[in-house]
Amino acid sequence: MTDFKNKIVLITGGASGAGRGQAEVFTEAGAKVIIADVNQARIDEVVATGAAVEGVKLDVRDREGWAKLADDIEKKYGETLDLLVLTAGVNAFGPAEATDFKTFDFITEIVYTGVANGLITFVPRMIKKGKGGAIASTVSWGALGSGATVAPYCAAKAAQLNLLESYYEALKPYNIHVTAVCPANINSHIYESQLEMIKENGKSGYNITEDTAKLLSTIHAHGMEPRDLANYMKKALEEKVFLCIPYKSGPEMVAEALERMPLLASKDGIAELARRAAQPPTAQQLKFMSEREGYDITAPRTGELAKPADDAPTLDWGKVGFGKAAADVDFVDPSKRQNA
């Protein structure tokens, strides 16, 4: 898709962060943009700016809501979407072994099933439209690896990426292109999703507090600007690229991330991975990490992790218990519990 003028575009999670950046970029390209978001206050905020977008409240877990939205779009515009952008997402941090069912469901139902809901709702309609089109999804760098403190998120993102690749192949005969964008740190409000999860579920096996969310906000504040990420997505759509890694060193990063896979398939390979893990990061690894995070990863350290930047609010990682288990999860290694 090279011409976005008058194209009908739906963006989930479109009222803030990456989604809002996408709404701005595609609106400026002449598209008719609909932002769907679960947060009505943020939708109202965007609309109040005078942005040329339509705002709709949608929980991506709600399949009836998806169907109603699809019907409403066809009633208003006389046809279905030209471009579906799936960006809504959440995350939470804690030891994999402390994951409970509610935490797992909250993350995976939004990150993975929410994307599947969008595809299953709109792909048949886009095919019947008979004019081709495109689908883009904001996946994550986390889709390319595992994470001991972000297990449900990484698993859901990996599943999302695999699903999108399947659709990428399946939809070629219909002239519908699929792009998966895999950023790492973004300047967004995704850190608020942890608190929303607690509000919805009451508790979690993870230690989640106002302070852990605040600490995350200081990290995200130094991430890629949403408009920059949106321009990477737009270019990938224009060039019909499937896997968009929005960094100068993107292809090299992917090669490095996936080289672990053959090593995991043999005893000697696992020993080699253990040897590498015991070594300090290489200059290339530090370069790639800094590029993805949006700040110098070798900067002065606070606790066990790098301080985002000299001007960022400083919280003690250990004291706030970021990435640890809740205090009442008594089966987890004491060093991984907040009450350690």
C-alpha positions in Angstrom: 0.0 0.0 0.0 1.6 3.2 -1.2 -1.3 5.6 -1.3 -3.2 6.2 2.0 -5.4 9.0 0.7 -9.1 8.3 1.6 -8.2 4.8 2.8 -10.3 3.6 5.7 -7.9 2.8 8.6 -8.8 1.3 12.0 -6.1 1.5 14.8 -6.6 -0.4 18.1 -5.0 1.2 21.1 -5.1 4.4 19.0 -5.7 6.9 21.8 -2.2 6.9 23.2 1.4 5.8 22.7 2.2 3.9 19.6 -1.4 3.9 18.4 -1.7 7.6 18.7 1.4 8.2 16.7 0.1 5.9 14.0 -3.2 7.8 14.0 -1.3 11.1 13.4 0.9 9.7 10.6 -1.9 8.0 8.7 -4.2 11.0 9.1 -1.6 13.3 7.7 -1.2 10.8 4.8 -4.9 11.5 4.0 -6.5 8.4 5.5 -9.9 8.3 7.2 -8.7 7.1 10.6 -10.8 5.4 13.3 -9.1 5.0 16.7 -10.5 2.2 18.9 -9.4 2.2 22.5 -10.6 0.8 25.8 -9.9 4.2 27.6 -12.7 6.6 26.8 -11.0 9.5 28.6 -8.0 9.2 26.2 -10.3 8.9 23.2 -12.0 12.1 24.3 -8.6 13.8 24.8 -7.5 13.0 21.2 -10.8 14.1 19.7 -10.7 17.3 21.8 -7.4 18.3 20.0 -9.3 18.6 16.8 -7.6 15.6 15.2 -9.3 14.3 12.1 -10.2 11.0 13.6 -13.2 9.1 14.8 -13.0 7.6 18.2 -14.7 4.3 19.3 -14.5 2.5 22.6 -13.5 -1.1 22.2 -12.1 -3.8 24.5 -10.2 -6.0 22.1 -11.3 -9.1 24.1 -14.9 -8.4 23.2 -15.8 -10.3 20.1 -19.3 -8.9 19.9 -17.8 -5.4 20.2 -15.5 -6.2 17.2 -18.5 -7.4 15.1 -20.5 -4.3 16.0 -17.6 -2.1 15.1 -17.1 -3.8 11.7 -20.9 -3.4 10.9 -20.8 0.2 12.0 -17.8 1.0 9.7 -19.6 -0.6 6.7 -22.8 1.4 7.5 -20.9 4.7 7.7 -18.4 4.3 4.8 -20.3 1.8 2.6 -17.4 -0.6 2.7 -15.0 -2.2 5.1 -11.4 -1.3 6.0 -8.5 -0.8 3.7 -5.9 -1.0 6.5 -6.3 -2.7 9.9 -3.7 -1.7 12.5 -3.6 -3.9 15.6 -1.6 -2.0 18.4 -3.5 -2.4 21.7 -1.3 -4.2 24.2 -0.5 -4.7 27.9 2.4 -6.0 29.9 3.3 -6.9 33.5 6.6 -7.9 35.2 7.2 -10.7 37.6 8.9 -14.1 37.9 7.4 -16.6 35.5 6.9 -19.1 38.3 4.7 -16.6 40.2 2.3 -16.2 37.3 -1.3 -16.9 38.2 -4.3 -17.6 35.9 -5.8 -14.1 36.1 -2.4 -12.4 35.2 -1.8 -14.9 32.4 -5.3 -14.5 31.0 -5.3 -10.7 31.2 -2.0 -10.4 29.2 -2.6 -13.1 26.6 -6.2 -12.3 25.9 -5.3 -8.7 25.0 -1.9 -9.3 23.4 -2.7 -12.4 21.4 -6.4 -13.2 21.4 -7.2 -9.5 20.9 -5.2 -9.5 17.7 -6.8 -12.8 16.5 -10.2 -11.2 17.2 -9.3 -8.4 14.8 -8.0 -10.7 12.1 -11.0 -13.1 12.3 -13.5 -10.2 12.2 -12.0 -8.2 9.4 -10.1 -10.5 7.1 -13.2 -12.1 5.5 -14.7 -8.7 5.0 -11.5 -7.3 3.4 -11.4 -10.4 1.1 -15.0 -9.9 0.1 -14.3 -6.2 -0.6 -12.1 -7.4 -3.4 -9.7 -4.4 -3.5 -6.8 -5.8 -1.6 -5.5 -3.9 1.4 -3.2 -4.2 4.3 -2.8 -5.3 8.0 -0.2 -4.1 10.4 0.4 -5.0 14.0 2.6 -3.5 16.6 4.2 -6.7 18.0 7.3 -6.4 20.1 11.0 -7.2 20.3 9.9 -9.6 23.0 8.4 -11.9 20.3 11.9 -12.9 19.3 13.0 -14.2 22.7 11.9 -15.4 26.1 11.8 -13.5 29.3 11.9 -14.9 32.8 10.1 -11.9 34.2 7.8 -11.3 31.2 6.8 -14.8 30.3 3.1 -14.4 29.4 3.9 -11.3 27.4 6.8 -12.8 25.4 4.8 -16.0 24.7 1.8 -14.0 23.5 3.9 -11.8 21.3 5.7 -14.8 19.8 2.3 -16.4 19.1 1.1 -13.1 17.6 4.1 -12.9 15.3 3.7 -16.5 14.2 0.0 -15.9 13.5 0.7 -12.8 11.5 3.3 -14.6 9.4 0.7 -17.2 8.6 -1.7 -14.5 7.5 1.1 -12.9 5.5 1.4 -16.0 3.4 -2.3 -16.8 3.3 -3.4 -13.4 2.1 -1.0 -12.9 -0.7 -3.4 -14.3 -3.3 -5.9 -11.6 -2.2 -3.4 -8.8 -2.5 -3.6 -8.1 1.2 -0.2 -7.4 2.7 0.7 -8.0 6.4 3.4 -6.2 8.3 4.6 -7.0 11.8 6.5 -4.3 13.6 8.7 -5.3 16.5 9.9 -2.4 18.6 11.4 -2.6 22.1 11.1 0.5 24.3 8.4 3.0 23.2 7.5 6.3 24.8 4.0 5.2 25.8 1.7 4.6 28.7 1.8 0.8 28.6 3.2 0.9 32.1 -0.3 1.8 33.3 -1.6 -1.6 32.1 -0.1 -3.2 35.2 -2.3 -1.1 37.5 -5.3 -1.7 35.3 -4.8 -5.4 35.6 -4.7 -5.1 39.4 -7.8 -2.9 39.3 -9.6 -5.6 37.2 -8.4 -8.7 38.9 -7.8 -7.5 42.5 -4.3 -8.9 42.8 -1.5 -10.7 41.0 1.3 -13.1 41.8 3.6 -10.3 40.7 4.6 -7.3 42.9 2.8 -4.5 41.2 2.5 -1.1 42.8 2.4 2.6 42.0 6.1 2.7 42.5 6.8 -0.2 40.0 4.6 1.6 37.5 6.4 4.9 38.1 9.8 3.2 37.6 8.6 1.7 34.3 7.4 5.2 33.2 11.0 6.5 33.6 12.2 3.8 31.3 9.4 4.3 28.7 10.0 8.0 28.7 13.3 7.4 26.9 11.9 5.0 24.3 11.2 5.6 20.6 8.8 8.4 19.9 5.4 7.0 18.6 5.5 9.1 15.4 8.9 7.7 14.5 7.6 4.1 15.1 4.6 4.9 12.9 6.8 6.1 10.1 8.7 2.8 10.2 5.4 1.0 10.0 4.2 3.2 7.1 7.4 2.6 5.2 7.2 -1.2 5.7 3.6 -1.2 4.3 4.8 0.8 1.3 7.7 -1.5 0.6 5.6 -4.7 1.5 8.1 -5.8 4.2 6.7 -8.4 6.6 9.1 -8.1 9.6 9.8 -4.5 10.4 12.5 -4.1 13.1 12.5 -0.3 13.6 16.2 0.3 14.2 19.2 1.0 12.0 20.7 -2.3 13.0 17.4 -4.2 12.7 18.3 -7.2 10.5 21.6 -7.7 12.5 19.6 -7.6 15.7 17.3 -10.4 14.5 20.2 -12.6 13.4 21.8 -12.2 16.9 18.5 -12.8 18.7 17.8 -16.1 16.9 21.3 -17.6 16.9 20.4 -19.2 20.3 17.9 -21.6 18.7 20.3 -24.1 17.1 22.5 -23.9 20.2 19.5 -24.9 22.4 19.2 -28.1 20.3 22.3 -29.8 21.6 24.2 -30.5 24.8 27.3 -28.7 23.5 25.2 -25.8 22.3 23.6 -25.4 25.8 27.1 -25.4 27.3 28.1 -22.7 24.9 25.1 -20.6 25.8 26.1 -20.9 29.5 29.6 -19.9 28.7 28.4 -16.8 26.8 26.0 -15.9 29.6 28.9 -15.8 32.1 30.8 -13.3 29.9 30.2 -9.5 29.9 28.1 -8.2 27.0 30.0 -7.6 23.8 30.4 -4.1 22.4 27.9 -5.1 19.7 25.4 -6.4 22.2 25.6 -3.1 24.2 25.2 -1.1 21.0 22.1 -3.1 20.1 20.6 -2.9 23.6 21.2 0.9 23.7 19.6 1.3 20.3 16.5 -0.6 21.3 16.1 1.0 24.7 16.7 4.5 23.6 19.4 5.4 26.1 23.0 4.4 26.8 22.8 1.0 28.5 26.3 1.5 29.9 25.3 4.7 31.8 25.7 4.8 35.6 23.8 2.0 37.3 21.1 2.0 40.0 20.7 -1.4 41.6 21.1 -4.2 39.1 19.9 -2.4 36.0 21.0 0.6 34.1 19.7 4.0 35.0 17.7 5.3 32.1 19.3 8.8 31.9 20.8 11.4 34.2 17.6 13.5 34.2 15.2 10.6 34.9 13.5 10.2 38.3 15.5 7.7 40.3 13.9 4.8 42.2 15.8 2.0 43.8 15.0 -1.1 41.8 15.5 -3.4 44.8 13.4 -1.4 47.2 10.3 -1.1 45.0 10.6 -4.8 44.1 10.3 -4.3 40.4 9.9 -7.7 38.6 9.6 -9.6 41.8 6.8 -11.8 43.2 4.1 -10.5 45.5 4.9 -10.8 49.2 2.4 -13.6 49.8 3.8 -15.9 47.1 5.7 -18.2 49.5 6.9 -20.9 47.1 9.1 -18.5 45.1 12.8 -18.2 45.9 13.0 -15.6 48.7 15.3 -13.4 46.7 12.6 -13.1 44.1 9.9 -12.0 46.6 9.1 -8.4 47.5 9.4 -9.3 51.2 12.9 -10.7 50.8 
